[in-house]
Amino acid sequence: MTDNDKPQQQDEAVAEELKGVPEELLDDGASEEEEGDSLEEALASLRNDLEASKQDTLYAKAETQNVRRRMEKDISDARTYAATGFARDVLSVADNLSRAIDVIPEDLREDSKFKGLIQGIQATQRELDKVFAQHGISRIAAVGLPLDPNQHQAMLEVPSEDAEPGTIVQEMQAGYMIRDRLLRPAMVGVAKKPD
């Protein structure tokens, strides 16, 4: 076997191996420059896809963080304001205690028979006020202040020369806040100029 026969045998062996391969895969008509361009395009496309995926990941992380914050706020609000319904119901008890104390005539307050009863009602009212304070429930100031539609509900206008128009001169029902939220507006009478 001569040296010239070896390359021919190698070519025949390669041709034998490539018999089953489709022809379009064997076509090496594309130049190296075109192959380089297509590789650059593929690489650029992959880089763009990677950048888009990074952005999508950042947006997803930000959205997850926002949802977590909203949930934490909702949980905090639920804890803080959970007693709102119950507190509204108990306000009528506070109103009735105040009315009971207000209607006691002065002569009965000094009567030794009723003194213990009156002190008991007053002690109950103080205890109720203490419990309200522990749960962030506070009474809204009204008389002498200008009308605040966020906290006061004007029920009537009272002609007055002593007070500026728009000033609260009478409180018919006390208003309450629970932390920074309105629990019940104060029902008030507002001064107006006399006719």
GUVEX-74182 format. One line per 10 residues: their letters; for each residue x negated, y, z of N, C-alpha, C, O. Coordinates in steps of 0.1 Angstrom, whole numbers, plus 5000, padded with zeros to 4 digits. Layout:
BEGIN
a = X,Y,Z,X,Y,Z,X,Y,Z,X,Y,Z; ...
! end
This chain:
BEGIN
mtdndkpqqq = 4992,4988,5000,5000,5000,5000,4991,5012,5000,4982,5013,5008; 4994,5021,4991,4986,5033,4990,4992,5045,4998,5003,5044,5002; 4984,5055,4999,4989,5067,5006,5000,5073,4999,5009,5080,5006; 5001,5072,4986,5013,5078,4979,5026,5070,4981,5036,5076,4980; 5025,5058,4985,5037,5049,4987,5043,5053,5000,5055,5051,5002; 5036,5057,5011,5041,5060,5024,5052,5071,5024,5063,5069,5029; 5049,5083,5018,5059,5093,5017,5072,5089,5010,5083,5093,5014; 5070,5081,5000,5082,5076,4992,5090,5067,5001,5102,5068,5001; 5084,5058,5008,5091,5049,5017,5098,5057,5028,5109,5054,5032; 5092,5067,5033,5098,5076,5044,5110,5083,5038,5120,5084,5045
deavaeelkg = 5109,5088,5026,5120,5095,5020,5132,5085,5018,5143,5089,5020; 5129,5073,5014,5139,5063,5012,5146,5059,5025,5158,5057,5025; 5138,5058,5036,5143,5055,5049,5153,5066,5054,5163,5064,5059; 5149,5079,5052,5157,5090,5056,5170,5090,5048,5180,5092,5053; 5169,5088,5035,5180,5087,5026,5190,5077,5030,5202,5078,5030; 5185,5065,5035,5193,5054,5039,5201,5058,5052,5213,5055,5053; 5194,5065,5061,5200,5069,5074,5211,5079,5071,5221,5080,5079; 5210,5088,5061,5219,5099,5059,5231,5095,5050,5239,5103,5046; 5232,5082,5046,5242,5078,5037,5256,5081,5042,5265,5085,5035; 5259,5079,5055,5273,5081,5061,5276,5095,5065,5287,5098,5069
vpeellddga = 5266,5104,5064,5269,5118,5069,5276,5126,5058,5272,5125,5046; 5287,5134,5061,5293,5141,5051,5284,5151,5044,5274,5156,5050; 5287,5154,5032,5278,5162,5023,5277,5177,5028,5267,5183,5027; 5288,5182,5033,5288,5196,5037,5278,5199,5049,5273,5209,5051; 5276,5188,5057,5267,5189,5068,5253,5188,5063,5243,5193,5069; 5251,5182,5052,5237,5180,5047,5233,5192,5038,5221,5193,5035; 5243,5200,5034,5240,5211,5025,5232,5222,5033,5237,5228,5042; 5219,5223,5029,5211,5232,5036,5209,5244,5027,5198,5250,5026; 5220,5248,5020,5219,5259,5011,5218,5273,5018,5214,5283,5012; 5222,5273,5031,5221,5285,5039,5206,5288,5042,5199,5279,5046
seeeegdsle = 5203,5300,5040,5189,5304,5043,5187,5305,5058,5197,5306,5065; 5175,5306,5062,5172,5308,5076,5177,5321,5081,5181,5323,5092; 5177,5331,5072,5181,5344,5076,5196,5344,5079,5201,5350,5089; 5204,5337,5071,5219,5336,5073,5222,5328,5086,5231,5332,5093; 5214,5318,5088,5216,5310,5100,5212,5319,5112,5220,5318,5122; 5202,5327,5112,5199,5337,5123,5210,5347,5125,5213,5350,5137; 5216,5352,5114,5227,5361,5115,5239,5355,5122,5245,5361,5131; 5242,5343,5118,5254,5336,5124,5251,5333,5139,5261,5333,5147; 5239,5329,5142,5236,5327,5156,5237,5340,5164,5242,5340,5176; 5232,5351,5159,5234,5364,5165,5248,5368,5168,5252,5373,5178
ealaslrndl = 5257,5365,5157,5271,5368,5158,5277,5359,5169,5285,5364,5177; 5274,5347,5169,5279,5337,5179,5275,5342,5193,5283,5341,5203; 5262,5346,5195,5257,5350,5208,5264,5363,5212,5268,5364,5224; 5266,5372,5203,5273,5385,5206,5288,5382,5210,5293,5388,5220; 5294,5372,5203,5308,5368,5207,5308,5362,5221,5317,5365,5228; 5298,5354,5224,5298,5348,5237,5295,5359,5248,5301,5358,5259; 5287,5368,5245,5284,5379,5254,5297,5387,5257,5300,5391,5268; 5305,5390,5246,5317,5397,5248,5327,5389,5256,5334,5395,5265; 5328,5376,5253,5337,5368,5261,5333,5368,5276,5341,5368,5284; 5320,5367,5278,5315,5367,5292,5319,5380,5299,5323,5380,5310
easkqdtlya = 5317,5391,5292,5320,5404,5298,5335,5406,5301,5339,5411,5311; 5343,5401,5291,5358,5401,5293,5361,5392,5305,5370,5396,5313; 5355,5381,5306,5358,5372,5318,5354,5378,5331,5361,5377,5341; 5342,5385,5331,5338,5392,5343,5349,5403,5347,5352,5404,5359; 5353,5411,5337,5364,5421,5340,5376,5414,5345,5382,5419,5355; 5381,5403,5339,5393,5397,5344,5391,5392,5358,5400,5392,5366; 5379,5387,5361,5376,5382,5375,5377,5394,5385,5382,5392,5396; 5371,5405,5381,5371,5417,5390,5385,5421,5392,5389,5425,5403; 5393,5422,5381,5407,5426,5383,5415,5416,5392,5423,5420,5400; 5413,5403,5390,5419,5393,5398,5416,5395,5413,5424,5393,5422
kaetqnvrrr = 5403,5397,5416,5398,5399,5429,5405,5411,5435,5409,5411,5447; 5405,5422,5428,5411,5435,5433,5426,5432,5436,5431,5437,5446; 5433,5426,5427,5447,5423,5429,5449,5414,5441,5459,5416,5449; 5441,5404,5443,5442,5395,5455,5440,5404,5467,5447,5402,5477; 5430,5413,5467,5428,5421,5479,5439,5430,5481,5443,5432,5493; 5446,5436,5471,5457,5444,5473,5469,5436,5479,5476,5441,5488; 5471,5424,5474,5482,5416,5479,5479,5413,5494,5489,5413,5502; 5467,5410,5497,5463,5407,5511,5466,5419,5520,5472,5417,5531; 5462,5431,5515,5465,5443,5523,5480,5445,5525,5484,5449,5536; 5487,5443,5514,5502,5445,5516,5508,5435,5525,5516,5439,5533
mekdisdart = 5503,5423,5525,5508,5413,5534,5505,5416,5549,5513,5415,5558; 5492,5421,5551,5488,5425,5564,5497,5436,5569,5501,5436,5581; 5500,5446,5561,5508,5457,5565,5522,5453,5568,5528,5457,5577; 5528,5444,5559,5541,5439,5562,5542,5431,5575,5551,5432,5582; 5531,5423,5578,5531,5416,5590,5530,5425,5602,5537,5424,5612; 5522,5436,5601,5520,5445,5611,5533,5453,5614,5537,5455,5625; 5540,5457,5603,5553,5464,5604,5563,5455,5610,5571,5459,5618; 5563,5442,5606,5573,5433,5612,5571,5432,5627,5581,5431,5635; 5558,5431,5632,5556,5431,5646,5560,5443,5653,5566,5443,5663; 5556,5455,5647,5559,5468,5653,5574,5471,5654,5578,5476,5664
yaatgfardv = 5581,5468,5643,5595,5472,5642,5605,5460,5644,5616,5462,5640; 5600,5449,5649,5609,5438,5650,5621,5440,5659,5631,5435,5657; 5619,5448,5669,5630,5451,5679,5639,5462,5675,5648,5466,5683; 5638,5467,5662,5647,5478,5658,5661,5475,5660,5669,5483,5666; 5666,5464,5655,5681,5461,5656,5685,5460,5670,5695,5465,5674; 5677,5453,5678,5680,5451,5692,5680,5465,5699,5689,5468,5707; 5670,5473,5696,5669,5486,5702,5681,5495,5699,5686,5502,5708; 5686,5494,5687,5698,5502,5683,5710,5498,5692,5718,5506,5696; 5711,5485,5694,5722,5480,5702,5721,5484,5717,5731,5487,5723; 5709,5485,5722,5707,5489,5736,5709,5504,5738,5711,5508,5749
lsvadnlsra = 5708,5512,5727,5709,5526,5729,5723,5530,5734,5724,5539,5741; 5733,5522,5731,5747,5525,5736,5747,5523,5751,5754,5530,5758; 5739,5514,5756,5738,5512,5771,5731,5524,5777,5736,5529,5788; 5721,5529,5771,5714,5541,5776,5724,5553,5776,5725,5561,5785; 5732,5554,5765,5742,5565,5764,5752,5564,5775,5756,5574,5781; 5757,5552,5778,5767,5550,5788,5761,5553,5802,5768,5559,5811; 5749,5549,5805,5743,5553,5818,5742,5568,5819,5744,5573,5830; 5738,5575,5808,5737,5590,5809,5750,5596,5811,5751,5605,5819; 5760,5591,5804,5774,5596,5806,5779,5594,5821,5785,5603,5827; 5776,5582,5826,5780,5579,5840,5774,5589,5850,5781,5593,5859
idvipedlre = 5761,5591,5848,5754,5601,5857,5759,5615,5855,5761,5622,5865; 5762,5619,5843,5766,5633,5840,5780,5636,5845,5783,5647,5849; 5789,5626,5846,5803,5628,5850,5805,5628,5865,5816,5630,5870; 5795,5624,5873,5796,5623,5887,5797,5637,5893,5788,5645,5891; 5808,5640,5900,5809,5654,5905,5799,5656,5916,5794,5647,5923; 5795,5669,5918,5785,5673,5928,5788,5669,5942,5779,5664,5949; 5801,5670,5946,5805,5666,5959,5803,5651,5962,5800,5647,5973; 5805,5643,5952,5803,5628,5953,5788,5625,5954,5784,5615,5961; 5780,5633,5948,5765,5630,5948,5760,5631,5963,5750,5625,5966; 5766,5640,5971,5762,5642,5984,5769,5633,5994,5765,5632,6006
dskfkgliqg = 5780,5626,5990,5787,5617,5998,5778,5605,6001,5773,5599,5992; 5777,5602,6014,5769,5591,6018,5774,5577,6013,5766,5568,6011; 5787,5576,6011,5793,5564,6006,5788,5561,5991,5786,5549,5988; 5787,5571,5983,5783,5569,5969,5768,5572,5966,5764,5569,5955; 5761,5577,5976,5747,5580,5973,5739,5568,5968,5731,5569,5959; 5741,5556,5974,5734,5544,5970,5737,5540,5956,5729,5536,5948; 5750,5541,5953,5755,5538,5939,5749,5547,5929,5744,5542,5919; 5749,5559,5932,5743,5569,5922,5728,5567,5921,5723,5568,5910; 5721,5565,5932,5707,5562,5931,5704,5549,5923,5694,5549,5916; 5713,5539,5924,5711,5527,5917,5713,5529,5902,5705,5524,5894
iqatqreldk = 5723,5537,5898,5725,5540,5884,5713,5548,5878,5708,5546,5867; 5708,5558,5886,5697,5566,5882,5684,5557,5881,5676,5559,5871; 5682,5548,5890,5671,5539,5889,5672,5530,5877,5662,5527,5871; 5684,5525,5874,5686,5517,5862,5682,5525,5849,5676,5520,5840; 5686,5538,5849,5683,5546,5837,5668,5548,5836,5662,5548,5825; 5661,5551,5847,5647,5552,5847,5640,5540,5842,5630,5541,5834; 5645,5528,5847,5639,5515,5842,5641,5513,5827,5632,5509,5820; 5653,5517,5822,5655,5516,5808,5646,5525,5800,5641,5521,5790; 5644,5537,5805,5635,5546,5798,5621,5541,5798,5613,5543,5788; 5617,5535,5809,5603,5529,5810,5602,5517,5800,5591,5516,5793
vfaqhgisri = 5612,5509,5799,5611,5498,5789,5611,5504,5775,5603,5499,5766; 5619,5514,5772,5618,5520,5759,5604,5525,5756,5599,5523,5745; 5598,5532,5765,5584,5537,5763,5574,5526,5761,5565,5527,5752; 5576,5515,5767,5567,5503,5765,5568,5498,5751,5558,5492,5746; 5579,5499,5745,5582,5494,5731,5581,5505,5721,5586,5503,5709; 5576,5517,5724,5575,5527,5715,5587,5535,5711,5588,5541,5700; 5597,5534,5719,5610,5541,5717,5610,5554,5725,5609,5553,5737; 5612,5565,5718,5612,5578,5725,5624,5586,5720,5629,5585,5709; 5628,5594,5730,5639,5603,5727,5635,5615,5719,5624,5620,5721; 5643,5619,5710,5641,5630,5701,5645,5643,5708,5656,5644,5713
aavglpldpn = 5635,5653,5708,5638,5666,5714,5648,5673,5705,5647,5672,5693; 5658,5681,5711,5668,5687,5702,5671,5701,5706,5668,5710,5699; 5677,5703,5718,5682,5716,5722,5671,5727,5722,5660,5725,5728; 5674,5738,5715,5664,5749,5715,5655,5748,5703,5647,5758,5700; 5655,5737,5696,5646,5736,5684,5654,5739,5671,5666,5737,5671; 5647,5742,5660,5653,5744,5648,5658,5730,5643,5652,5720,5646; 5669,5730,5635,5674,5717,5629,5664,5711,5620,5659,5717,5611; 5661,5698,5623,5652,5690,5614,5661,5679,5608,5664,5670,5615; 5664,5680,5595,5673,5669,5590,5667,5655,5590,5674,5646,5588; 5654,5654,5592,5648,5641,5594,5651,5634,5607,5649,5622,5609
qhqamlevps = 5654,5643,5617,5657,5637,5631,5670,5641,5636,5675,5634,5646; 5676,5652,5631,5689,5656,5637,5700,5655,5627,5698,5657,5615; 5712,5653,5632,5724,5653,5623,5733,5663,5628,5739,5662,5639; 5735,5674,5621,5744,5685,5625,5758,5680,5624,5763,5676,5613; 5765,5681,5635,5779,5677,5636,5789,5689,5635,5800,5688,5631; 5784,5700,5640,5793,5712,5640,5784,5725,5641,5772,5724,5645; 5790,5736,5638,5783,5749,5639,5790,5756,5651,5802,5757,5652; 5782,5762,5659,5786,5769,5671,5783,5784,5669,5771,5787,5668; 5793,5793,5669,5790,5808,5668,5782,5812,5681,5786,5809,5692; 5771,5818,5678,5762,5822,5690,5755,5835,5687,5749,5837,5676
edaepgtivq = 5755,5844,5696,5747,5856,5695,5733,5855,5701,5724,5862,5698; 5732,5845,5710,5719,5843,5718,5709,5835,5710,5697,5837,5712; 5713,5826,5701,5704,5818,5694,5703,5821,5679,5713,5826,5673; 5692,5819,5673,5690,5821,5659,5698,5811,5651,5700,5800,5655; 5704,5815,5639,5711,5806,5631,5702,5794,5627,5690,5796,5624; 5707,5782,5628,5700,5770,5625,5693,5764,5637,5687,5753,5636; 5694,5770,5648,5688,5765,5661,5698,5755,5667,5710,5758,5667; 5694,5745,5673,5702,5735,5680,5706,5741,5694,5697,5744,5702; 5719,5742,5696,5724,5747,5709,5731,5737,5717,5734,5739,5729; 5734,5725,5711,5742,5715,5718,5738,5701,5713,5736,5699,5701
emqagymird = 5736,5691,5722,5733,5678,5718,5745,5669,5723,5748,5668,5734; 5752,5663,5713,5763,5654,5716,5759,5640,5718,5765,5633,5726; 5749,5636,5711,5744,5622,5713,5728,5623,5711,5724,5628,5701; 5721,5617,5720,5707,5617,5719,5702,5609,5707,5708,5598,5704; 5691,5613,5701,5685,5606,5690,5672,5599,5695,5666,5604,5705; 5668,5589,5688,5656,5581,5692,5647,5578,5680,5652,5576,5669; 5634,5577,5683,5625,5572,5673,5619,5559,5678,5617,5557,5691; 5615,5550,5669,5607,5538,5673,5594,5540,5666,5593,5538,5654; 5584,5543,5674,5571,5547,5669,5572,5559,5659,5576,5569,5664; 5570,5557,5646,5571,5568,5637,5583,5568,5628,5584,5575,5619
rllrpamvgv = 5592,5559,5631,5604,5557,5624,5617,5561,5631,5617,5560,5644; 5626,5567,5624,5639,5571,5630,5647,5559,5634,5650,5550,5626; 5651,5558,5647,5660,5547,5651,5674,5552,5650,5683,5545,5645; 5677,5564,5655,5690,5570,5654,5688,5585,5655,5681,5590,5664; 5695,5593,5646,5694,5607,5646,5701,5613,5658,5711,5608,5663; 5696,5624,5663,5704,5632,5674,5715,5639,5667,5714,5646,5657; 5727,5637,5673,5739,5644,5668,5740,5657,5676,5741,5657,5688; 5740,5668,5668,5738,5681,5675,5748,5692,5669,5754,5690,5658; 5749,5702,5677,5756,5714,5673,5746,5725,5670,5737,5727,5678; 5748,5732,5659,5738,5742,5654,5744,5756,5655,5756,5758,5652
akkpd = 5736,5765,5659,5740,5779,5661,5743,5785,5647,5736,5782,5637; 5753,5794,5646,5755,5802,5634,5759,5816,5639,5762,5818,5650; 5758,5825,5629,5762,5839,5633,5777,5840,5636,5785,5833,5630; 5780,5848,5646,5794,5849,5650,5802,5856,5638,5796,5864,5631; 5815,5853,5637,5823,5859,5626,5825,5873,5629,5832,5880,5620
! end
